[in-house]
Amino acid sequence: MRNARQPAVHVTIVAATAETLDGLQGYLSLAGLDARGTRHLGELGRKPCSAIIFFPDEFSPSTVLRELTRLQREHPRILPLLVTSEPQRYSGVADAGGKALRPVVIPKPAWGWAILEAIQRRISP
């Protein structure tokens, strides 16, 4: 039996702004997820997690696509969620040969509950 205090789902939040990181990390932690944040795309996949929440508008689109492709290739079981004001830019992101989880694209504005719900729908503890 799993310890009730140990969160079942680990998520990483990638955003450039402290306000976004702190706010979403706090919300998801209160909802029972183990949430941590980073401002660096290059740190993706370095720590075990079930999902990575990207705020790609805060970074170079080419860098986001490069890191997303790397993540899908190296860690196909991590669910990528992209919260963006340009959902059409990422809607056609291909998976890595059908092996990786397909990214979830969430249009801005997005609230914490919508992000939490998307994670809960796609990841079972």
Secondary structure, 3 states (H helix, E strand, C coil): CCCCCCCCCEEEEECCCHHHHHHHHHHHHHCCCEEEEECCHHHCCCCCCCEEEECHHHCCHHHHHHHHHHHHHHCCCCEEEEEECCHHHHCCCCCCCCCCCCCEEEECCCCHHHHHHHHHHHCCC
